[in-house]
Amino acid sequence: MEKFPSDFVWGYATASYQIEGAANEGGRGPSIWDTFCKVPGNIRDGSNGDIATDSYHRYKEDVALLKSYGVRAYRFSLSWSRIIPLGGRQDPVNQEGVAFYRSLIEELLKNDITPYVTLYHWDLPQGLHDRYGGWLNKEEIVQDYVNYAKICFTAFGDLVQNWITHNEPWCVSCLGYQKGVFAPGHKSNTEPWIVAHNLILAHAFTVKLYRDDFKAVQKGQIGITLDFHWPIPYDETPENVEAVKRATDFKLGEFADPIYKGYYPARVKAVIGDRLPEFTAEELAVVKGSSDFFGFNTYTSQIIQDGGDDETNGYVKVGHTRADGTQLGTEAHCSWLQSYPPGFRSLLNYLWKTYEKPIYVTENGFAVKNENVLPLEGVVLDTDRIDYFDGYANAMLQAVVEDGVPVKGYFGWSLLDNFEWADGYETRFGVTYVDYKTQKRTPKQSSQFLKKVCVAHPVFVPLDPHTFISLQWFPEHIAA
């Protein structure tokens, strides 16, 4: 009989800019995403997060949905510019914004739902970007971020015991400052490495602050969420096996290795050279070990080949087509995502063996094709999403029970259909269908899947052991 542990945490996740709306209400200041969305061509459908799912006004309805779905945890992010409209340590705090989040947290606790709070999910106050360049200015941004975090720990720490500093710093640095497809829309071959470095420092000094000044009283834990998809070599040629290792170092190791091991990967340093900043000895002492757990977001597996012109992923080609021409799994609405549960199990094993920290899956989900129209009968039978959750839950169960990987929690993405960044509202990841014209919420069939899992703790059918992906490609990363 194989079951998840009774204390395993099940929940759903969202992010402030994607759901809150009320962009000009409650004292909120603009973020870089407000500005980015107003530039024609940046967002696929020309939309923005001004209204989103109107969760600023409907948060009690959303908490009721969480409760009806049977989950006991909710991961959400705070809007820095709703708490400090101009962002800086010398700028006034918006007490109306603080009161809003306090009310949300209290509503969660009243319904026996544990809050998992992310401090930064990409929406930097525009005031800081205008004032000194935002994440490009180490001396200013680290101090301002730590100040923002201190305000949050002080305001909410008596109710919150689970903190996440950054969500997906790779996306912030590479998509925002190298590719230009995310806010603030820069294209550079130097800025992403500066931004990545400063994100790590802001994270680390915030963790130091929490451990030094808050942890003893508040008894919480704090860490970071990184993103990564399991890489599979196109074939067993040395070039493609090496490409997998390089892709891993550039996407994951760039952040995980300094935080958990105390150094940047050698492969990254070899390619980036002096464009990669160095930590001082004092900084490195703060950075190393600056996460109580390993939080990560993952959605798919990828076929990796040597080559390509993208420096930020280690000059590799990424796809889902095997050497024999077959696809990895069910295709999603977005081209970068296919369902492949065995890769999830392998990734969980890799993270545990490499970084030796308990794991929280802070995002995992599936965007079903052509889900934009709600059927007249008001029922969304999202079979592909249900199959995805089923397969990934099974893979996670095998990692926990058979492989001994200490996975502590799982957060499905997402509670609601919402503003999916550069995709706008065309891509839907929610287990709740949102009619953006009326804001009516309609539970999809997938909303009942995790309810069955986290309430009943059912026994899952083990995956075929032959589908487990070996870690043989990563011998130098894995602890003995």
PyMOL commands that set and color helices and strands:
alter all, ss='L'
color gray80, all
select helices_A, chain A and resi 16-19+32-37+55-68+80-83+95-110+126-132+134-136+138-156+169-177+191-213+215-218+238-261+266-275+281-287+311-313+341-355+383-401+421-423+445-456+465-467
alter helices_A, ss='H'
color red, helices_A
select strands_A, chain A and resi 9-13+73-77+114-120+162-167+221-227+230-233+294-297+301-306+316-319+359-364+407-413+432-435+440-443
alter strands_A, ss='S'
color yellow, strands_A
deselect
rebuild
show_as cartoon
